[in-house]
């Protein structure tokens, strides 16, 4: 036939048919044709999708500090389907990070990093780092307020490197400030440098999967030994093997198609990410936030004690990346099955719970003052009801002095400091006065900003903040010293049931 | 080269064949070419570290008239970075907080939080700067009040001339930058 003749003409010159067939039909252990083995190929599929949508975006996007934001607006609103391609690229990025992480956990729990696949794991660690690098640099290319201040955070972290810090910052930013040159170099990283490396490393990764074979399904008790493993694996594929195509590949194909459709569905229903406000640093009414996969870091930077922060930022990544790279050498042999590796399972669970908790916290940022709570969240009615004029004046002070930015009342307001709903139960009058004037813990001192009258009113109001039937905290010694002086408020609170 | 008669078959490992010699020479030549090209490549790559260190670096920029900043108040001022590239757009504009203490006494704070660089906001009523990112807070004189920052706000050196206030600016202030502009010292020229 015509087609097979054309095929033969090409293969006479390319000579690719035989090696491709050999690769496609190479025997894999039968039990690796599992739904657990589809995440790597799905990550690769999303990577290819990212390349396609990325090239499409580059047709319109302008990597210039002055014009990037407007070109993103044009993509969103003026170019036909521009919003959809942007959304696909943004959601594709989220899916790719997620798939790479899931793939990594699966490989770890199945012991696939052990002999002889150490280098496959190491290359995989670099692929993870590059994927995260793509996610961060991609967030910068979405050149909006989050990108601008995110770069500032990156610069502030880098500046803490001893001695070289300031030079690293200027190298990173392409000059003394975050500006056009900064965007251009992140564009270069995102579009040329990292993708080039990614393609090369993915090639290596796949080559090793082919040369060394897919990791067999781990069986409890089947222990990896350097001396015997290779023979055992070959025997397994000979005895209980099946050609990769079509025996195993159909599951990869189904899952990859499902993932592409999922990316498209997210893009269609949830739309593109941003851009948020214009990257104009004189607009300071902004609450910068990183993208989803860096939220845990955002939380960590808020919660670490100040003295630990710089060491954690500079040493932490070295320890984590070093640990991942050393893993196959530290446990290159032994049990593969997660059923016989409780520490591995616990490690994964602990890391997942920690990252999950930090991410969850970063979604509502209890450590950040609510900048508009003082003007936007009034003191709820029930706290004002039946108060004296002085106490009401105190509520006004509480509001005007922006206490609510950090303290909530009736579930509204900031969460930086403790909720004040029942503060009178925790602190006596004297302790309240001292806390307000001198600050302490994590609270600034307000002594210079409150007149004596304001302090009196504020503390009078704070003293009314206790649940019904639960009297406010009192200094017992004070009652003794002031025994002869009758106090109205005490009698009142005692007479109440 | 060798006393032995030239042989078609390489006879000994000690003897360098003509082709082997030329291959090594070729490698050397390529190494030389690479070294020659590497100098401008590396020079270009690392020029970012000193970029803008010429005339415009850390120069005096005017913020406005003294009268624009009432005594006892802290107000936002903006300026354009002294070193600008054509593609910078609005990113070369910068904001700062100007605190007019009295007379010709000022404090000019960088907008960037001393923790990780987010833009701090001034709250007149409570006399605090608050950061929206990780919850840092500073007193009206820029000193640290609470939260993760390890130090007070960065201060620009300033001077007042002909009723105009100027600051020395030109670099993003970061916690690790040990340059003179951000040591927080009171300028002698004011």
Contacts between the chains, C-beta under 8 A, distances in Angstrom:
chain1	res1	chain2	res2	distance
A	64	B	87	4.3
A	64	B	89	7.2
A	65	B	85	8.0
A	65	B	87	4.9
A	65	B	88	4.9
A	65	B	89	4.7
A	65	B	91	4.8
A	66	B	86	7.9
A	66	B	87	5.5
A	66	B	88	6.6
A	66	B	89	2.8
A	66	B	90	7.4
A	67	B	87	7.8
A	67	B	89	7.0
A	148	B	91	6.8
A	149	B	117	7.0
A	149	B	118	5.6
A	149	B	119	7.0
A	149	B	133	7.6
A	152	B	112	6.4
A	152	B	116	7.2
A	152	B	117	3.5
A	152	B	118	6.9
A	152	B	172	7.0
A	153	B	116	4.4
A	153	B	117	5.8
A	153	B	118	7.2
A	153	B	133	7.5
A	155	B	117	6.4
A	155	B	172	6.0
A	155	B	174	5.4
A	156	B	112	7.7
A	156	B	115	7.2
A	156	B	116	4.3
A	156	B	117	4.3
A	156	B	174	4.9
A	156	B	175	5.7
A	156	B	176	7.9
A	157	B	116	6.8
A	158	B	174	7.8
A	158	B	176	7.7
A	159	B	174	3.5
A	159	B	175	5.7
A	159	B	176	3.1
A	159	B	177	5.7
A	160	B	175	5.9
A	160	B	176	4.7
A	161	B	176	6.8
A	165	B	174	7.5
A	165	B	176	3.4
A	165	B	177	7.2
A	166	B	174	7.3
A	166	B	176	6.2
A	166	B	177	4.7
A	166	B	178	6.6
A	166	B	179	6.8
A	167	B	49	4.9
A	169	B	172	7.2
A	169	B	174	5.6
A	169	B	176	7.4
A	169	B	177	7.0
A	170	B	48	5.8
A	170	B	49	4.7
A	170	B	50	7.7
A	170	B	51	7.1
A	171	B	46	6.9
A	171	B	48	5.3
A	171	B	49	5.4
A	173	B	48	7.4
A	173	B	172	6.9
A	174	B	48	4.6
A	174	B	51	6.9
A	175	B	48	6.1
A	175	B	51	4.5
A	175	B	52	5.1
A	175	B	83	7.1
A	175	B	85	7.3
A	176	B	51	7.2
A	176	B	52	4.8
A	176	B	53	7.8
A	176	B	57	6.7
A	176	B	81	7.8
A	176	B	83	6.3
A	176	B	170	5.8
A	176	B	171	4.1
A	176	B	172	6.5
A	177	B	81	5.4
A	177	B	83	7.7
A	177	B	91	7.4
A	177	B	92	6.9
A	177	B	94	7.4
A	177	B	170	7.7
A	177	B	171	6.6
A	177	B	172	4.8
A	178	B	91	6.1
A	178	B	172	6.1
A	179	B	81	7.3
A	179	B	84	7.7
A	179	B	85	6.4
A	179	B	87	7.8
A	179	B	88	4.2
A	179	B	91	4.5
A	179	B	92	5.5
A	180	B	85	5.1
A	180	B	86	7.3
A	180	B	87	3.2
A	180	B	88	4.3
A	180	B	89	6.7
A	180	B	91	6.7
A	181	B	48	7.1
A	181	B	51	7.3
A	181	B	85	5.9
A	181	B	87	7.5
A	181	B	88	7.9
A	182	B	91	7.8
A	183	B	87	7.7
A	184	B	87	7.1
A	185	B	48	7.7
A	278	B	90	6.6
A	279	B	89	7.9
A	279	B	90	6.7
A	279	B	91	5.8
A	280	B	90	4.0
A	280	B	91	7.4
A	280	B	93	6.3
A	281	B	90	7.6
A	281	B	91	6.5
A	281	B	93	6.2
A	281	B	94	5.6
A	281	B	95	6.2
A	281	B	111	7.1
A	281	B	119	7.3
A	282	B	78	4.5
A	282	B	90	7.5
A	282	B	93	4.9
A	282	B	94	6.9
A	282	B	95	4.5
A	284	B	76	7.2
A	284	B	95	5.7
A	284	B	111	6.1
A	284	B	119	4.0
A	284	B	120	7.8
A	284	B	121	6.1
A	285	B	121	7.6
A	286	B	119	6.5
A	286	B	132	7.1
A	287	B	132	4.5
A	287	B	133	7.6
A	288	B	118	5.9
A	288	B	132	7.3
A	288	B	133	6.1
A	298	B	133	7.8
A	298	B	134	7.8
A	301	B	115	7.9
A	301	B	116	6.4
A	301	B	134	5.7
A	301	B	148	7.1
A	302	B	133	7.7
A	302	B	134	4.1
A	302	B	135	6.2
A	302	B	148	6.5
A	304	B	148	7.4
A	306	B	148	5.2
A	306	B	149	7.1
A	306	B	150	4.9
A	307	B	150	7.6
A	309	B	148	6.6
A	309	B	150	7.8
A	367	B	134	6.1
A	367	B	135	4.2
A	367	B	147	7.9
A	368	B	131	7.9
A	368	B	132	5.8
A	368	B	133	6.7
A	368	B	134	7.0
A	368	B	135	5.1
A	369	B	130	4.8
A	369	B	131	8.0
A	369	B	132	7.3
A	369	B	135	6.2
A	369	B	137	7.4
A	371	B	121	6.2
A	371	B	130	6.8
A	371	B	132	6.0
A	374	B	123	7.9
A	374	B	125	7.6
A	400	B	125	5.3
A	401	B	125	5.5
A	401	B	126	4.7
A	402	B	123	5.1
A	402	B	125	5.8
A	402	B	126	4.2
A	402	B	128	7.2
A	403	B	126	7.6
A	405	B	123	7.6
A	405	B	130	6.6
A	416	B	135	5.2
A	439	B	145	7.2
A	439	B	146	7.2
A	442	B	146	4.7
A	442	B	147	6.7
A	443	B	146	6.1
A	444	B	128	5.9
A	444	B	137	5.3
A	444	B	139	6.7
A	444	B	145	3.5
A	444	B	146	5.2
A	445	B	139	8.0
A	445	B	145	7.4
A	446	B	126	6.9
A	448	B	127	6.6
A	448	B	139	7.8
A	448	B	140	7.9
A	449	B	125	7.7
A	449	B	126	5.8
A	449	B	127	4.3
